[in-house]
Amino acid sequence: MSTEKTIDFGAVYFRYSAPAERDWENDYKKAAEDGITHFRHWFPWAAIETSPGVFNWEPYDKLIALGNKYGIRTVIAEMSTIIPDWFFAENQDARITDKNGNKKFNKMNDSSMAGGTHSMCMDHKEVRDGVAGFLQAMGEHYRGVDGILGYDVWNECSLYSPDGLCYCDATEREFQEWLKNKYGTLDKLHSVWCRHSYTDWSQIRLPRMTGPHPEFFDMIRFQNDQQERWFQFRIDVLRQADSTHNIIAHGNAKAHSDIATCCGDDWRYAKHPDIFGYTLWYENKCSALMGGDMIRSASGDKEFWRAEAIGDATWENRSDKTDAETKKDEMAFPENIRMDALMSIGTGASAFINPRYRGLNEGHLFQAYGWYAPNGDRTVRSEEIKKLAAWCHDKATAELWKAKPVKGQVGLLLLEDAQALCYSLFNDTNIYSDCLKGCYQAFVDSGIQADIIRMTQIDNYDMIYIPYPVGISDRDMKKLLVWTKGGGTLISEGCFGYFNDCGHAIETMQPNRGFEDVFGCIQTSVHLGPDANKNITIDSMHGKINAGVYRQVFQVTQGKAEGYYSNGEIAIVSSNCGKGKAMLVGSMPGYGYQHHANEVSRRWFSSLLRFAGMQPAAFAPYNQEVTIRLWENCDNKYAWIYNFSDMEQSVEAVFSDRIENPVLLRGIEFKQSDNNSVNVRIARKDVAVIRI
């Protein structure tokens, strides 16, 4: 990596199965010429500890030496989830067990044809001991070795799907201990769980049924705690064995959908390593801006990377029996790679890394994702990366990388209890994630930066928007009450705090727990059937906005009606509360925008900033194909002006602050219009960067 602060470019290179050793030196030489600064190599346990206590580090030692020769530093990706066959055979009882009692087989890893993967449960001491032995040997072997940037721990920090959860006896014993620590007595557990006849903790089983029951929510919290615990366990072993190199990790940037379902909580995992990062590909089902914004928020002041991008098309799970998945072809085109990289960098990522330098040649992911051709030749995609690296490493942009993105003007509050409730009701989190993605995109389309945040971050924001706020704990309700009365502007979608964090629907009144006064209204009727509420419209002062999922009707107490359903019933209420302000919408505008985005709905979202007494820090009038991000440091401020369209554009960018002596760092040309605006020409699918 560079010694001066800049943007680094890298790729996953060696996955043991490929590339062949005969190609290594030529690839390293070419990569260095093209501006690539580091390679990440997969270190599969199965390929390294080939028999108990016998380790083969030779190919990796050669690669690290090549990296030192060509100035390409190494990230060691520990792959302790790729299990040696001898270990699997000796520890059959420690296999991951699904909720139906089926034990996992050590199936081949498609991303590294070097052994079976994701088959063993860390709740068994034998597995922990085996993993620790491998990681300790690794750390001791590479302690103090030059050219190593650090260890990438637990690839993608997620179980990927509910099928990854374990229900074996060892996990159930851990669950019983977790419950004992939480509740203390069986009587207390009985009172919460609505069960009344346990006589011993050992009788408690992990719930097998998805549903809005206290035991199900406890299981979600337990499983998340366990995965964080074993993540920290791996880090501790490596840090003890090698204190000379960084600990790195990257999550899956799917906290908007995967916290409840498969322990994909990037905020949890970002706390522990020195550098964090994220994978973002088709299955994230969100934009590169949203993924980057989530990980920047999760990482706090910590450096973070786009740890896995997409460098080419993929052929996985495509046949004549499926609909055309043209999204899987998008990254075959260099302009899309360029935009993907610039969006990631614009959100604050300090490195842009591809999951393949060149594609693999075996498995379902054959010849997918690579910037370079299967034989290592350059391609139009690698040439695009070379040009981006040259721009980032140019002396003219050196000062830019000393700045970082400003805080967003809006905080979009991600409530894990609300996501868990959605999962319990619908067996997936699609409605929750649609509400969050929709409101995020509406603000992006309005040129307003909205940060995705968690409860611990609310004091950093003056305005919060809460998508799908249906399940909220008493603790979080109190925090939001204090925050709003203290001067915050709270805007919430429908059925705010309708349930608590145990799945109990509050029977006293809606809104409840003090928020009937905050919002200045009470519910008069509600319809909670999403099947009948897919296409709700609300008459606002800007026209008809789209919403969906639930339909809550209000009676104003001390608030003010701001919107109506088509039959005249009140759908939106605003109110003053202490030093703060609040607005409650009886349905889900985020869901409406995700499924039926239109100009009226966009204007309504944009107007919320004015409701909070703010104006946009920067915007491009009348242009939804452009959004602006601001960076700053103690000396300078910079504007990143994105042109998402397929055509070159001349864009007017307007800023709330006066601009002085602007300098174009990227873009075709520009001129200053007046004291607070510029006109800039931007190439198709590119960004202009201006020091303002």
C-alpha positions in Angstrom: 0.0 0.0 0.0 1.1 3.6 -0.5 2.9 5.4 2.3 1.0 8.6 1.5 -2.7 8.8 1.8 -4.3 7.9 -1.5 -6.8 5.4 -3.1 -5.5 1.9 -3.5 -6.5 -0.7 -6.1 -6.2 -4.4 -5.5 -7.7 -7.8 -6.3 -8.0 -11.3 -4.9 -5.2 -13.1 -6.8 -4.4 -16.6 -5.5 -7.1 -19.0 -4.3 -4.9 -22.0 -4.3 -6.7 -23.5 -7.2 -5.6 -20.7 -9.5 -3.7 -19.0 -11.1 -0.9 -21.4 -12.0 2.6 -20.6 -10.7 4.0 -20.2 -14.2 1.9 -17.0 -14.5 2.6 -15.4 -11.2 5.6 -13.2 -12.1 4.1 -11.9 -15.3 0.8 -11.1 -13.5 2.6 -9.3 -10.7 4.7 -7.3 -13.2 1.6 -6.3 -15.2 -0.4 -5.4 -12.1 2.3 -3.2 -10.8 2.5 -1.4 -14.1 -1.3 -0.8 -14.0 -1.3 0.8 -10.6 -2.5 -2.2 -8.5 -1.0 -1.8 -5.0 -2.1 -5.0 -3.2 -3.2 -8.6 -3.7 -5.4 -10.6 -1.3 -4.7 -14.3 -1.3 -7.0 -17.0 0.1 -5.3 -19.2 2.7 -7.6 -22.3 2.8 -7.1 -24.3 5.9 -7.8 -27.5 3.9 -5.0 -26.8 1.4 -2.4 -25.7 4.0 -2.7 -28.1 7.0 -2.9 -31.2 4.7 -2.5 -33.6 7.7 -2.5 -32.8 11.5 0.3 -30.4 12.3 1.8 -30.4 8.8 1.6 -27.0 7.1 2.5 -26.0 3.6 3.2 -22.3 3.3 5.5 -22.5 0.3 3.3 -21.1 -2.5 2.3 -18.1 -0.3 5.9 -17.4 0.7 6.8 -17.2 -3.0 3.9 -14.8 -3.7 4.8 -12.5 -0.8 8.3 -12.4 -2.1 7.0 -11.5 -5.6 4.9 -8.8 -4.0 8.0 -7.3 -2.3 9.8 -7.4 -5.7 7.1 -5.5 -7.5 5.8 -3.2 -4.7 2.5 -5.1 -4.3 1.6 -5.7 -0.6 -0.2 -8.9 0.6 -3.4 -9.3 2.5 -3.7 -12.8 4.0 -7.3 -14.0 3.8 -7.6 -16.7 6.5 -10.1 -19.2 5.2 -10.6 -21.4 8.3 -14.1 -22.2 7.1 -12.6 -24.3 4.3 -12.2 -27.5 6.4 -9.5 -30.2 5.9 -11.1 -33.5 5.1 -9.1 -35.3 7.8 -10.5 -32.8 10.3 -14.1 -33.2 9.0 -13.8 -37.0 9.2 -12.5 -36.9 12.8 -15.2 -34.5 14.1 -18.5 -35.7 12.6 -20.5 -34.7 15.7 -19.3 -31.1 15.3 -21.0 -30.5 11.9 -23.5 -27.7 11.4 -27.0 -29.0 11.9 -30.0 -27.4 10.4 -33.3 -26.9 12.1 -34.6 -30.2 10.8 -31.7 -32.1 12.3 -29.7 -32.6 9.0 -26.0 -32.3 9.4 -24.0 -30.5 6.7 -21.7 -32.2 4.3 -18.2 -30.8 3.6 -19.2 -29.6 0.1 -16.7 -28.1 -2.3 -16.1 -24.3 -2.2 -16.9 -22.8 -5.6 -14.7 -19.8 -5.0 -11.6 -21.9 -4.2 -11.4 -25.5 -5.4 -9.3 -26.5 -2.4 -11.7 -28.2 -0.1 -15.1 -28.3 1.5 -16.6 -25.3 3.3 -19.0 -24.0 5.9 -19.6 -27.4 7.5 -18.4 -27.2 11.0 -19.9 -25.4 14.1 -17.7 -23.1 16.2 -19.8 -23.9 19.3 -17.8 -27.1 19.5 -14.5 -26.9 21.4 -12.9 -29.3 18.9 -13.6 -26.9 16.0 -12.4 -23.9 18.0 -9.2 -25.7 18.8 -8.6 -26.7 15.2 -9.3 -23.2 13.9 -7.1 -21.7 16.6 -4.2 -24.1 15.8 -4.3 -23.2 12.1 -4.5 -19.4 12.8 -1.8 -19.6 15.4 0.5 -21.4 13.0 -0.2 -18.8 10.4 0.4 -15.9 12.7 3.7 -17.3 13.9 4.9 -18.1 10.4 4.2 -14.6 9.1 5.0 -12.5 12.2 7.3 -9.7 11.3 7.4 -10.6 7.6 7.8 -7.6 5.2 5.2 -6.9 2.6 2.1 -8.1 4.5 -0.6 -5.5 5.1 -2.6 -7.7 7.4 -5.0 -10.6 7.9 -8.5 -10.6 6.5 -10.6 -12.4 9.0 -13.9 -14.4 8.4 -14.6 -13.7 4.8 -17.7 -11.5 4.4 -18.8 -11.7 8.1 -22.1 -13.3 7.5 -23.8 -16.7 7.4 -25.4 -15.7 4.0 -28.8 -17.2 4.6 -30.8 -18.8 7.4 -29.5 -22.1 6.3 -26.2 -21.2 7.8 -27.6 -21.1 11.3 -26.8 -24.1 13.5 -29.2 -26.0 15.8 -26.8 -28.7 17.1 -26.6 -29.8 20.7 -23.6 -27.6 21.4 -25.3 -24.5 20.0 -28.4 -25.3 22.1 -26.3 -25.5 25.2 -24.7 -22.1 24.4 -28.3 -20.8 23.9 -29.3 -22.1 27.3 -26.3 -20.3 29.0 -27.1 -17.1 27.1 -30.7 -17.2 28.3 -29.5 -17.9 31.9 -27.3 -14.9 31.8 -30.1 -12.7 30.3 -33.0 -13.8 32.6 -31.4 -15.2 35.7 -34.3 -17.4 36.6 -36.8 -19.6 34.8 -39.7 -17.7 36.3 -38.4 -14.5 34.6 -38.0 -16.4 31.3 -41.5 -17.9 31.7 -43.0 -14.4 32.1 -41.4 -13.1 28.9 -41.7 -16.2 26.7 -45.3 -17.1 27.6 -44.1 -20.6 28.5 -44.8 -21.9 32.0 -43.4 -25.4 32.5 -39.7 -25.5 32.1 -38.1 -27.1 35.2 -34.5 -26.9 34.0 -32.6 -24.7 31.5 -31.5 -27.9 29.7 -35.0 -28.4 28.5 -35.0 -25.2 26.3 -34.5 -25.7 22.6 -33.7 -23.3 19.9 -37.0 -22.3 18.2 -37.5 -24.0 14.8 -40.5 -21.8 13.8 -40.4 -18.3 12.4 -43.0 -16.1 14.1 -43.5 -13.0 16.3 -42.7 -14.8 19.6 -40.3 -13.7 22.3 -38.3 -16.9 22.0 -37.7 -16.3 18.2 -36.4 -12.7 18.9 -34.1 -14.1 21.6 -32.7 -16.6 19.2 -31.9 -13.9 16.6 -30.1 -11.9 19.3 -28.2 -15.0 20.5 -27.1 -16.1 17.0 -25.8 -12.6 16.3 -23.9 -12.6 19.6 -22.4 -16.0 18.9 -21.1 -15.0 15.5 -19.6 -11.8 16.8 -18.0 -13.9 19.7 -16.3 -16.3 17.3 -15.2 -13.5 15.0 -13.5 -11.9 18.0 -12.1 -15.3 18.9 -10.3 -15.6 15.5 -9.0 -12.0 15.8 -7.7 -12.7 19.3 -5.7 -15.8 18.2 -4.1 -13.9 15.3 -3.3 -10.8 17.4 -1.6 -13.0 20.0 0.4 -14.9 17.4 1.3 -11.8 15.3 1.1 -8.3 16.7 3.1 -6.9 13.8 0.3 -6.7 11.1 -3.1 -5.3 10.9 -6.4 -7.1 11.4 -8.7 -6.5 8.5 -12.2 -7.8 7.8 -15.0 -7.1 5.4 -18.7 -7.6 5.7 -21.4 -8.1 3.2 -23.1 -4.6 3.2 -26.5 -6.2 3.7 -27.4 -5.0 7.2 -30.5 -3.5 5.5 -31.8 -7.1 5.1 -29.6 -9.7 6.8 -29.2 -8.8 10.5 -32.3 -10.8 11.5 -32.0 -13.6 9.0 -28.3 -14.6 9.0 -26.2 -12.4 11.4 -25.1 -9.9 8.7 -24.6 -6.9 11.0 -21.8 -4.8 9.7 -21.9 -2.5 12.7 -21.1 -5.3 15.1 -18.1 -6.5 13.1 -16.7 -3.2 12.1 -15.8 -2.5 15.8 -13.1 -5.2 16.0 -10.6 -5.0 13.2 -8.1 -2.2 12.3 -9.5 -1.8 8.8 -13.0 -2.8 7.7 -14.6 -3.2 4.3 -17.4 -4.7 2.3 -18.5 -6.9 -0.6 -21.1 -5.4 -2.8 -22.5 -7.3 -5.8 -25.9 -8.2 -7.4 -27.3 -10.0 -4.3 -27.0 -6.8 -2.2 -29.9 -5.4 -4.2 -28.8 -1.9 -3.4 -26.7 0.8 -5.1 -22.9 1.2 -4.6 -23.7 4.5 -2.9 -26.0 2.9 -0.4 -23.5 0.0 0.3 -20.6 2.5 0.8 -22.7 4.8 3.0 -23.7 1.9 5.3 -20.1 0.7 5.7 -18.8 4.2 6.3 -21.4 4.7 9.0 -20.6 1.2 10.5 -16.9 1.9 10.5 -17.1 5.3 12.2 -13.7 7.0 11.9 -12.0 3.8 10.9 -10.5 3.2 7.4 -12.7 1.1 5.2 -12.4 -0.5 1.8 -14.6 -1.7 -1.0 -13.2 -5.2 -0.4 -15.0 -7.0 -3.2 -16.4 -5.3 -6.3 -17.5 -6.9 -9.6 -15.1 -6.9 -12.5 -17.0 -8.8 -15.3 -20.1 -10.7 -16.0 -21.0 -14.0 -14.3 -22.7 -17.1 -15.6 -23.8 -18.7 -12.3 -27.4 -20.0 -12.1 -28.3 -18.8 -15.6 -30.1 -21.0 -18.1 -32.8 -21.0 -20.7 -35.2 -21.8 -17.8 -34.6 -18.4 -16.1 -35.5 -14.9 -17.0 -32.7 -12.8 -18.6 -30.5 -11.4 -15.8 -28.9 -8.6 -17.6 -27.7 -7.0 -14.3 -25.2 -9.9 -14.2 -23.7 -8.5 -17.5 -23.4 -4.9 -16.4 -19.8 -5.1 -15.2 -18.6 -6.4 -18.5 -18.7 -2.8 -19.6 -15.8 -0.5 -18.5 -18.0 2.5 -18.0 -20.0 0.6 -15.3 -16.8 -0.4 -13.6 -15.7 3.2 -13.6 -19.0 4.4 -12.0 -19.0 1.6 -9.5 -15.4 2.5 -8.4 -16.1 6.2 -8.3 -19.3 5.7 -6.2 -17.4 3.6 -3.7 -14.5 6.1 -3.5 -17.0 8.9 -3.2 -18.6 7.3 -0.1 -15.1 7.3 1.5 -13.7 3.9 0.7 -9.9 4.1 0.6 -9.4 1.0 -1.6 -11.2 -0.5 -4.5 -10.7 -4.3 -4.8 -11.9 -6.9 -7.2 -12.7 -10.5 -6.1 -10.7 -11.8 -9.1 -7.6 -10.5 -10.8 -8.4 -13.0 -13.5 -11.3 -15.5 -13.4 -11.2 -19.0 -12.0 -11.4 -21.9 -14.3 -13.4 -24.4 -12.2 -16.7 -24.4 -10.4 -19.9 -22.5 -11.0 -18.0 -19.2 -10.9 -15.7 -20.1 -13.8 -14.2 -17.1 -15.6 -16.4 -14.6 -13.7 -15.6 -11.2 -12.3 -12.0 -10.8 -13.5 -10.6 -7.5 -14.6 -8.0 -9.4 -16.6 -8.6 -12.2 -19.2 -8.5 -15.8 -18.1 -5.0 -16.0 -19.5 -3.9 -12.8 -17.7 -4.0 -10.5 -20.7 -5.2 -7.0 -20.3 -8.9 -6.1 -21.2 -10.9 -3.0 -21.6 -12.0 -3.5 -18.0 -8.4 -3.6 -16.7 -7.5 -0.6 -18.8 -10.4 1.3 -17.1 -8.9 0.4 -13.7 -5.5 1.5 -14.9 -6.9 4.9 -15.8 -8.7 5.3 -12.5 -5.6 4.3 -10.6 -3.5 6.8 -12.6 -6.0 9.6 -11.7 -6.1 8.7 -8.0 -2.3 8.4 -7.8 -1.6 11.7 -9.7 0.0 14.5 -7.8 -2.8 16.8 -8.8 -5.3 14.8 -6.7 -2.9 14.2 -3.7 -4.6 16.9 -1.5 -8.1 15.4 -2.3 -7.4 12.3 -0.3 -6.7 14.2 2.8 -10.4 15.1 2.9 -13.3 12.8 3.7 -17.1 12.7 3.2 -19.1 15.1 5.3 -21.8 13.9 7.6 -25.2 13.5 5.8 -28.0 15.9 6.6 -30.4 13.1 7.3 -30.0 10.0 9.4 -32.0 7.0 8.2 -32.4 4.9 11.4 -32.0 1.2 10.9 -33.8 -0.5 13.8 -32.8 -4.2 14.1 -35.9 -4.9 16.2 -38.1 -3.7 13.4 -36.2 -5.8 10.9 -36.6 -8.8 13.1 -40.3 -8.2 13.5 -40.7 -8.0 9.7 -38.8 -11.3 9.4 -41.0 -12.9 12.1 -44.2 -11.8 10.3 -43.3 -12.5 6.6 -40.5 -15.1 6.8 -38.2 -12.6 5.0 -37.1 -9.0 5.4 -38.1 -7.8 2.0 -40.7 -5.3 3.1 -38.3 -3.8 5.7 -35.4 -3.5 3.2 -37.7 -2.1 0.5 -38.8 0.7 2.9 -35.2 1.5 3.8 -33.9 1.4 0.2 -36.8 3.4 -1.1 -36.4 6.4 1.3 -32.6 6.3 0.8 -33.0 6.5 -3.0 -35.6 9.2 -2.8 -33.1 11.4 -0.9 -30.3 10.5 -3.4 -32.6 11.5 -6.2 -33.1 14.8 -4.5 -29.4 15.4 -4.1 -29.6 15.0 -0.3 -27.1 12.9 1.5 -28.8 10.5 3.9 -26.6 8.4 6.2 -27.9 5.0 7.4 -27.4 4.9 11.1 -28.1 3.0 14.3 -29.5 4.1 17.7 -26.1 4.8 19.2 -25.5 7.4 16.5 -28.7 9.5 16.7 -27.1 12.3 18.8 -24.9 13.1 15.8 -28.0 14.1 13.7 -30.6 16.9 13.8 -33.0 15.0 11.5 -33.9 11.4 11.5 -36.2 9.4 9.2 -37.3 6.0 10.4 -38.5 3.4 7.7 -40.7 0.6 8.9 -40.6 1.5 12.6 -43.0 -1.2 13.6 -41.0 -2.9 16.3 -39.2 -0.8 18.9 -38.0 -1.6 22.4 -38.9 0.4 25.5 -35.2 1.4 25.7 -35.1 2.8 22.2 -38.5 4.6 22.6 -37.1 6.4 25.6 -34.0 7.5 23.7 -36.0 8.7 20.7 -38.3 10.6 23.1 -35.4 12.4 24.8 -33.7 13.1 21.4 -36.9 14.6 19.9 -37.8 16.8 22.9 -34.2 17.9 23.0 -34.5 19.6 19.6 -34.4 16.8 16.9 -36.7 16.5 14.0 -38.2 13.0 13.9 -40.0 11.8 10.8 -41.5 8.3 10.9 -43.3 5.9 8.7 -46.5 4.2 9.8 -47.2 2.1 12.9 -44.4 3.6 14.9 -43.6 1.4 17.8 -46.8 -0.7 17.2 -44.9 -3.7 18.7 -42.2 -3.9 21.4 -39.0 -5.9 20.9 -40.7 -9.1 22.1 -43.4 -9.0 19.3 -46.1 -7.8 21.7 -48.6 -5.4 20.0 -49.2 -2.5 22.3 -52.9 -2.5 23.3 -53.2 0.8 25.1 -53.2 3.3 22.2 -51.3 4.0 19.0 -48.9 5.8 18.9 -47.9 4.7 22.4 -45.3 5.1 25.2 -45.4 8.9 25.1 -45.3 9.3 21.3 -49.0 10.1 21.2 -47.9 13.5 22.5 -44.8 13.7 20.3 -46.8 13.2 17.1 -49.9 15.1 18.3 -52.3 12.4 17.2 -53.9 9.1 17.9 -54.9 6.2 15.7 -58.5 5.8 14.8 -58.2 2.8 12.6 -55.5 0.6 11.0 -55.3 -2.0 8.2 -52.2 -4.3 8.6 -52.6 -6.4 5.5 -49.8 -5.6 3.0 -51.6 -7.6 0.3 -54.4 -4.9 0.3 -52.0 -2.0 0.7 -49.5 -2.3 -2.2 -50.6 0.9 -4.0 -51.6 3.4 -1.4 -51.6 7.1 -2.4 -51.6 10.0 0.0 -52.6 13.6 -1.0 -49.9 15.9 0.3 -49.2 19.6 -0.4 -46.9 18.4 -3.3 -49.5 16.1 -4.8 -50.2 12.4 -4.6 -47.3 10.5 -3.0 -47.0 6.7 -3.2 -46.9 4.5 -0.1 -47.8 1.0 0.9 -47.7 -2.0 3.4 -49.9 -0.6 6.2 -52.7 2.0 6.4 -53.0 3.9 9.6 -55.6 6.6 10.1 -55.2 9.4 12.6 -57.2 11.9 14.7 -55.3 15.1 15.4 -54.9 16.1 19.0 -52.5 18.9 19.2 -50.8 18.2 15.8 -51.6 19.4 12.3 -52.9 17.3 9.4 -50.4 17.4 6.5 -51.8 14.7 4.2 -54.9 12.7 3.5 -55.9 9.3 2.0 -58.2 9.3 -1.0 -61.3 9.2 1.1 -60.3 12.2 3.2 -59.0 10.4 6.3 -55.9 11.9 7.9 -52.7 10.1 6.8 -49.9 12.5 7.8 -49.6 14.6 11.0 -46.9 17.0 12.2 -46.4 18.4 15.6 -44.0 20.4 17.8 -42.6 18.6 20.7 -40.4 20.4 23.3 -37.6 21.9 21.3 -38.1 19.4 18.5 -40.5 18.6 15.7 -42.1 15.3 14.6 -44.1 14.0 11.6 -45.9 10.7 11.4 -47.0 9.1 8.1 -49.7 6.4 8.4 -48.1 4.3 5.6 -44.7 3.6 4.2 -43.5 6.2 1.6 -40.1 4.4 1.4 -41.9 1.3 0.1 -43.9 3.4 -2.3 -40.8 5.0 -3.7 -39.0 1.7 -4.0 -41.8 0.2 -6.1 -43.3 3.3 -7.8 -40.8 6.2 -7.8 -42.2 9.4 -9.2 -41.4 13.1 -9.2 -44.2 14.0 -6.7 -42.9 11.5 -4.2 -39.3 12.7 -4.7 -40.4 16.3 -4.0 -42.2 15.2 -0.9 -39.0 13.5 0.5 -37.0 16.6 -0.5 -39.4 18.9 1.4 -38.7 17.1 4.6 -35.4 18.9 4.9 -37.2 22.2 4.9 -39.6 20.8 7.5 -36.6 20.3 9.7 -35.5 23.9 9.1 -32.6 23.0 6.8 -31.7 23.5 3.2 -29.7 21.2 0.9 -25.9 21.6 1.3 -25.7 21.0 -2.5 -28.0 20.1 -5.3 -28.4 20.0 -9.1 -31.8 21.6 -9.9 -34.3 19.5 -11.9 -31.8 16.7 -12.6 -32.5 13.3 -11.0 -29.6 11.7 -12.9 -27.2 13.7 -10.9 -26.3 13.6 -7.2 -23.7 15.5 -5.3 -21.5 14.5 -2.4 -19.3 16.8 -0.4 -15.9 16.1 1.1 -13.9 18.4 3.4 -10.9 18.7 5.7 -9.6 21.6 7.7 -8.4 23.4 4.6 -10.6 22.6 1.7 -14.0 21.4 0.6 -14.7 19.3 -2.5 -17.8 18.5 -4.5 -18.2 15.1 -6.2 -20.9 15.6 -8.9 -22.1 12.2 -10.3 -23.6 11.8 -13.8 -25.5 8.5 -13.7 -26.9 8.9 -17.3 -25.7 7.3 -20.5 -25.1 10.8 -22.0 -22.6 13.5 -21.3 -24.3 16.3 -19.3 -23.8 20.0 -18.6 -24.8 20.3 -14.9 -25.5 23.2 -12.7 -24.5 22.5 -9.1 -25.7 24.9 -6.4 -24.2 25.1 -2.9 -25.5 26.5 0.3 -22.1 28.1 1.1 -20.1 30.6 -1.0 -17.5 29.0 -3.2 -14.1 30.6 -3.9 -11.5 29.9 -6.5 -12.9 26.5 -7.6 -10.5 24.1 -9.2 -11.5 21.2 -11.5 -9.8 17.9 -10.5 -11.9 15.6 -12.7 -14.4 16.4 -15.4 -14.4 17.9 -18.9 -14.7 21.7 -18.2 -16.5 24.0 -15.8 -17.2 27.7 -15.1 -18.3 29.4 -12.0 -21.8 30.9 -12.4 -22.1 33.1 -9.3 -21.0 33.1 -5.7 -22.5 29.7 -4.9 -22.9 27.7 -8.1 -20.9 26.2 -11.0 -21.7 24.7 -14.4 -19.7 21.6 -15.2 -19.6 19.2 -18.2 -19.4 15.6 -17.1 -18.8 12.6 -19.3 -21.4 9.8 -19.4 -21.3 7.6 -16.3 -18.6 9.6 -14.7 -18.0 12.1 -12.0 -16.7 15.7 -11.8 -14.7 16.6 -8.8 -14.2 20.3 -8.0 -12.4 21.9 -5.1 -14.8 24.6 -4.0 
